[in-house]
Amino acid sequence: MRILFHLPLSPFARKVRLALAEKRLPFDLRVERVWERREEFMAVNPAGTVPVLQEANGLFIADSYAICEYLDEAYPDTPLLGRTLGERAEVRRLVAWFDQKFYTEVTRNLVFEKQMKRVLGRGNPDATAIRAGYANLKPHLEYIGWLAETRAWLAGPQMGLADLAAAAQLSALDYIGDVDWSISDAAKDWYARVKSRPSFRPLLGDRVTGVVPPPHYDDLDF
């Protein structure tokens, strides 16, 4: 059986979970406590990060971007990277935007500081970083709203990896109650469409010990 090594609030692991589900590829989840630096895990991913995908044939793929590219090449029946060269370029641009810019400016400042920092033994949350995360969320939500208003989906006519990358980041933030959805009705409506998809249901059912999500987290109607 295919295995995905993950952490429940990792937006990158969530992106891969959504991609696997959209492609209807069965897999088992295995929580990997990366702070333990387990020898067997470090051997297959020296970076010591999740997600890591193990295929049934024993192939290991590390890094969410590499995994998603692999999945689209190995299982092309449900393409997530777009159909034309232009679409694929735009999907990749936006995936990089959410994986890098959004994560650095928002998710890392909120989810990492508030939930992961103590677990990893890196001290107390940084109040300055948390304030920056909240401040940065507003323009990012407004940008998502603009994309949603001007296109059928974030990168163009088809739902794809850009939507999954954005929704993965937002779902981790939404779990800890840190998304002010009043900032953009268009972003909220887009997210409601994404989280209503069957691929999203397992994420909405996730629960993290000691952290209770807000009531709207798993409400498909918001």
Secondary structure, DSSP 8 states (H G I E B T S, - for coil): --EEEE-TT-HHHHHHHHHHHHTT---EEEE--GGG--HHHHHH-TT--S-EEE-TTS-EEESHHHHHHHHHHHSTTS-SS-SSHHHHHHHHHHHHIIIIIIIIIIIIIIIIIIIITTTTT--S--HHHHHHHHHHHHHHHHHHHHHHHHSSBTTBSS--HHHHHHHHHHHHHHHTT---GGG-HHHHHHHHHHHTSGGGHHHHH--BTTB---GGGG-TT-
